[in-house]
Amino acid sequence: MKIFRYIVVALAVALSASAAYAVPEPAAAERAEVAAQPTVKVVRGHVEINLPGEESKQVYVYALTGQLVKTVTAHPGVTVLDLPAGYYIVKCDGLSQRVIVR
């Protein structure tokens, strides 16, 4: 009987602790803001920038040395950049991402 009581108390403590420390779900506006960020990826030796929304944005491509390599106006949708092999930092609308073009 004592063991049963300990199991019930341990179960009650575990359930109350998990409910007390539950992480709230982000608001819909926060999820939409994250989804509205541009995405940068390397596909077959090219850099693809996927720009959501309806506004064009400036894209800056820097070498790791800090030298500005290319400036492009990206339109909504996918913009493809042809760059020589190397390491780059792509900046667009508050996003900075390092990419490796092979």
FIKOLZA-1660 file (N, C-alpha, C; in steps of 0.1 Angstrom, whole numbers, plus 5000, padded with zeros to 4 digits):
% residues 102
   i   px   py   pz ch aa at
   1 5008 4988 5000  A  M  N
   1 5000 5000 5000  A  M CA
   1 5009 5013 5000  A  M  C
   2 5020 5012 5007  A  K  N
   2 5029 5024 5008  A  K CA
   2 5035 5027 4994  A  K  C
   3 5038 5016 4987  A  I  N
   3 5044 5018 4973  A  I CA
   3 5034 5024 4964  A  I  C
   4 5021 5020 4965  A  F  N
   4 5011 5026 4957  A  F CA
   4 5010 5041 4959  A  F  C
   5 5010 5045 4972  A  R  N
   5 5009 5059 4976  A  R CA
   5 5021 5067 4970  A  R  C
   6 5033 5061 4971  A  Y  N
   6 5045 5068 4966  A  Y CA
   6 5043 5070 4950  A  Y  C
   7 5038 5060 4944  A  I  N
   7 5037 5061 4929  A  I CA
   7 5026 5072 4926  A  I  C
   8 5015 5072 4933  A  V  N
   8 5005 5082 4930  A  V CA
   8 5011 5096 4933  A  V  C
   9 5018 5098 4944  A  V  N
   9 5024 5111 4947  A  V CA
   9 5034 5115 4936  A  V  C
  10 5043 5106 4932  A  A  N
  10 5053 5109 4922  A  A CA
  10 5046 5113 4909  A  A  C
  11 5035 5106 4905  A  L  N
  11 5028 5109 4893  A  L CA
  11 5022 5122 4894  A  L  C
  12 5016 5126 4905  A  A  N
  12 5009 5139 4907  A  A CA
  12 5020 5150 4906  A  A  C
  13 5031 5148 4912  A  V  N
  13 5042 5158 4911  A  V CA
  13 5047 5160 4897  A  V  C
  14 5049 5149 4890  A  A  N
  14 5054 5150 4876  A  A CA
  14 5044 5157 4867  A  A  C
  15 5031 5154 4869  A  L  N
  15 5021 5160 4860  A  L CA
  15 5020 5175 4863  A  L  C
  16 5020 5179 4876  A  S  N
  16 5019 5193 4879  A  S CA
  16 5032 5201 4875  A  S  C
  17 5043 5195 4876  A  A  N
  17 5055 5202 4872  A  A CA
  17 5056 5204 4857  A  A  C
  18 5051 5195 4849  A  S  N
  18 5051 5197 4834  A  S CA
  18 5041 5207 4830  A  S  C
  19 5030 5208 4837  A  A  N
  19 5020 5218 4834  A  A CA
  19 5025 5232 4838  A  A  C
  20 5032 5233 4849  A  A  N
  20 5037 5246 4854  A  A CA
  20 5048 5252 4845  A  A  C
  21 5055 5244 4838  A  Y  N
  21 5066 5249 4830  A  Y CA
  21 5064 5247 4815  A  Y  C
  22 5051 5247 4811  A  A  N
  22 5048 5246 4796  A  A CA
  22 5052 5258 4789  A  A  C
  23 5058 5257 4777  A  V  N
  23 5062 5268 4769  A  V CA
  23 5051 5272 4761  A  V  C
  24 5047 5285 4761  A  P  N
  24 5036 5290 4753  A  P CA
  24 5039 5289 4738  A  P  C
  25 5029 5287 4730  A  E  N
  25 5030 5286 4715  A  E CA
  25 5032 5301 4711  A  E  C
  26 5041 5303 4701  A  P  N
  26 5043 5317 4696  A  P CA
  26 5030 5322 4689  A  P  C
  27 5028 5335 4690  A  A  N
  27 5017 5341 4684  A  A CA
  27 5017 5340 4669  A  A  C
  28 5006 5341 4663  A  A  N
  28 5005 5340 4648  A  A CA
  28 5013 5351 4641  A  A  C
  29 5013 5363 4647  A  A  N
  29 5021 5374 4641  A  A CA
  29 5036 5370 4641  A  A  C
  30 5041 5364 4652  A  E  N
  30 5055 5360 4652  A  E CA
  30 5058 5349 4642  A  E  C
  31 5049 5340 4640  A  R  N
  31 5052 5329 4630  A  R CA
  31 5052 5335 4616  A  R  C
  32 5043 5345 4614  A  A  N
  32 5042 5351 4600  A  A CA
  32 5055 5359 4598  A  A  C
  33 5060 5366 4608  A  E  N
  33 5072 5374 4607  A  E CA
  33 5084 5365 4603  A  E  C
  34 5085 5353 4609  A  V  N
  34 5096 5344 4606  A  V CA
  34 5094 5338 4592  A  V  C
  35 5082 5335 4588  A  A  N
  35 5080 5330 4575  A  A CA
  35 5082 5340 4564  A  A  C
  36 5082 5353 4568  A  A  N
  36 5084 5364 4558  A  A CA
  36 5098 5367 4555  A  A  C
  37 5108 5361 4562  A  Q  N
  37 5122 5363 4560  A  Q CA
  37 5127 5356 4547  A  Q  C
  38 5136 5363 4540  A  P  N
  38 5141 5356 4529  A  P CA
  38 5150 5344 4532  A  P  C
  39 5150 5334 4523  A  T  N
  39 5159 5323 4525  A  T CA
  39 5170 5322 4515  A  T  C
  40 5181 5318 4519  A  V  N
  40 5193 5317 4510  A  V CA
  40 5198 5303 4511  A  V  C
  41 5201 5297 4499  A  K  N
  41 5206 5284 4498  A  K CA
  41 5215 5282 4486  A  K  C
  42 5224 5272 4486  A  V  N
  42 5232 5270 4474  A  V CA
  42 5226 5257 4467  A  V  C
  43 5224 5259 4454  A  V  N
  43 5219 5248 4446  A  V CA
  43 5227 5247 4434  A  V  C
  44 5234 5235 4432  A  R  N
  44 5242 5232 4420  A  R CA
  44 5251 5243 4417  A  R  C
  45 5259 5248 4427  A  G  N
  45 5269 5258 4424  A  G CA
  45 5264 5272 4423  A  G  C
  46 5251 5275 4425  A  H  N
  46 5245 5288 4424  A  H CA
  46 5239 5292 4437  A  H  C
  47 5238 5304 4440  A  V  N
  47 5231 5309 4453  A  V CA
  47 5217 5313 4449  A  V  C
  48 5207 5307 4456  A  E  N
  48 5193 5310 4453  A  E CA
  48 5188 5318 4465  A  E  C
  49 5181 5329 4462  A  I  N
  49 5175 5337 4473  A  I CA
  49 5160 5337 4470  A  I  C
  50 5152 5332 4480  A  N  N
  50 5138 5331 4479  A  N CA
  50 5132 5343 4487  A  N  C
  51 5126 5352 4480  A  L  N
  51 5121 5364 4487  A  L CA
  51 5106 5364 4487  A  L  C
  52 5100 5362 4499  A  P  N
  52 5086 5362 4500  A  P CA
  52 5080 5376 4500  A  P  C
  53 5067 5378 4499  A  G  N
  53 5061 5391 4499  A  G CA
  53 5060 5397 4485  A  G  C
  54 5058 5410 4485  A  E  N
  54 5056 5417 4472  A  E CA
  54 5066 5428 4470  A  E  C
  55 5076 5430 4478  A  E  N
  55 5086 5441 4477  A  E CA
  55 5099 5435 4472  A  E  C
  56 5106 5443 4464  A  S  N
  56 5119 5440 4460  A  S CA
  56 5129 5444 4471  A  S  C
  57 5140 5437 4473  A  K  N
  57 5150 5440 4483  A  K CA
  57 5164 5440 4477  A  K  C
  58 5173 5448 4483  A  Q  N
  58 5187 5448 4480  A  Q CA
  58 5194 5436 4486  A  Q  C
  59 5202 5429 4478  A  V  N
  59 5210 5418 4483  A  V CA
  59 5224 5422 4482  A  V  C
  60 5232 5420 4493  A  Y  N
  60 5246 5423 4492  A  Y CA
  60 5254 5410 4495  A  Y  C
  61 5264 5408 4486  A  V  N
  61 5272 5396 4488  A  V CA
  61 5286 5400 4491  A  V  C
  62 5292 5395 4502  A  Y  N
  62 5305 5399 4507  A  Y CA
  62 5314 5387 4507  A  Y  C
  63 5327 5389 4504  A  A  N
  63 5337 5378 4506  A  A CA
  63 5340 5378 4521  A  A  C
  64 5346 5367 4525  A  L  N
  64 5349 5366 4540  A  L CA
  64 5359 5377 4544  A  L  C
  65 5366 5383 4534  A  T  N
  65 5375 5394 4538  A  T CA
  65 5368 5407 4541  A  T  C
  66 5355 5407 4538  A  G  N
  66 5347 5419 4540  A  G CA
  66 5345 5427 4527  A  G  C
  67 5351 5423 4516  A  Q  N
  67 5350 5431 4504  A  Q CA
  67 5336 5428 4497  A  Q  C
  68 5329 5439 4493  A  L  N
  68 5316 5437 4486  A  L CA
  68 5319 5431 4473  A  L  C
  69 5313 5420 4470  A  V  N
  69 5315 5413 4457  A  V CA
  69 5304 5416 4447  A  V  C
  70 5291 5417 4452  A  K  N
  70 5280 5419 4443  A  K CA
  70 5269 5425 4450  A  K  C
  71 5262 5434 4443  A  T  N
  71 5249 5440 4448  A  T CA
  71 5238 5437 4438  A  T  C
  72 5227 5431 4442  A  V  N
  72 5217 5427 4433  A  V CA
  72 5203 5432 4439  A  V  C
  73 5194 5436 4431  A  T  N
  73 5180 5438 4435  A  T CA
  73 5172 5425 4433  A  T  C
  74 5168 5419 4444  A  A  N
  74 5160 5407 4444  A  A CA
  74 5146 5410 4443  A  A  C
  75 5139 5404 4434  A  H  N
  75 5124 5406 4432  A  H CA
  75 5117 5394 4439  A  H  C
  76 5105 5396 4443  A  P  N
  76 5097 5385 4450  A  P CA
  76 5098 5372 4441  A  P  C
  77 5100 5361 4448  A  G  N
  77 5102 5348 4442  A  G CA
  77 5117 5344 4443  A  G  C
  78 5122 5337 4434  A  V  N
  78 5135 5331 4435  A  V CA
  78 5145 5339 4426  A  V  C
  79 5156 5344 4431  A  T  N
  79 5166 5351 4424  A  T CA
  79 5179 5342 4425  A  T  C
  80 5185 5340 4413  A  V  N
  80 5197 5331 4413  A  V CA
  80 5209 5340 4410  A  V  C
  81 5219 5337 4418  A  L  N
  81 5232 5345 4417  A  L CA
  81 5243 5335 4413  A  L  C
  82 5250 5339 4402  A  D  N
  82 5262 5331 4398  A  D CA
  82 5274 5337 4404  A  D  C
  83 5281 5329 4412  A  L  N
  83 5293 5333 4419  A  L CA
  83 5304 5323 4417  A  L  C
  84 5316 5327 4417  A  P  N
  84 5327 5318 4416  A  P CA
  84 5328 5310 4429  A  P  C
  85 5335 5298 4429  A  A  N
  85 5336 5290 4441  A  A CA
  85 5343 5298 4452  A  A  C
  86 5337 5297 4464  A  G  N
  86 5343 5304 4475  A  G CA
  86 5333 5305 4487  A  G  C
  87 5337 5312 4497  A  Y  N
  87 5329 5314 4509  A  Y CA
  87 5324 5328 4508  A  Y  C
  88 5311 5330 4511  A  Y  N
  88 5305 5343 4510  A  Y CA
  88 5295 5346 4522  A  Y  C
  89 5292 5358 4524  A  I  N
  89 5282 5362 4534  A  I CA
  89 5272 5370 4525  A  I  C
  90 5259 5365 4526  A  V  N
  90 5248 5371 4519  A  V CA
  90 5239 5379 4529  A  V  C
  91 5237 5392 4526  A  K  N
  91 5229 5400 4535  A  K CA
  91 5217 5405 4527  A  K  C
  92 5205 5403 4533  A  C  N
  92 5193 5407 4527  A  C CA
  92 5182 5410 4537  A  C  C
  93 5177 5422 4538  A  D  N
  93 5166 5425 4547  A  D CA
  93 5168 5420 4561  A  D  C
  94 5179 5423 4567  A  G  N
  94 5182 5419 4581  A  G CA
  94 5187 5405 4583  A  G  C
  95 5188 5397 4572  A  L  N
  95 5193 5383 4573  A  L CA
  95 5207 5383 4568  A  L  C
  96 5216 5377 4576  A  S  N
  96 5230 5375 4572  A  S CA
  96 5233 5360 4572  A  S  C
  97 5237 5354 4561  A  Q  N
  97 5240 5340 4561  A  Q CA
  97 5252 5337 4553  A  Q  C
  98 5260 5328 4559  A  R  N
  98 5273 5324 4552  A  R CA
  98 5269 5312 4543  A  R  C
  99 5275 5313 4531  A  V  N
  99 5273 5302 4521  A  V CA
  99 5286 5298 4515  A  V  C
 100 5287 5285 4511  A  I  N
 100 5299 5280 4504  A  I CA
 100 5295 5276 4490  A  I  C
 101 5301 5282 4480  A  V  N
 101 5298 5278 4466  A  V CA
 101 5309 5269 4462  A  V  C
 102 5306 5258 4457  A  R  N
 102 5317 5248 4452  A  R CA
 102 5317 5247 4438  A  R  C
% end
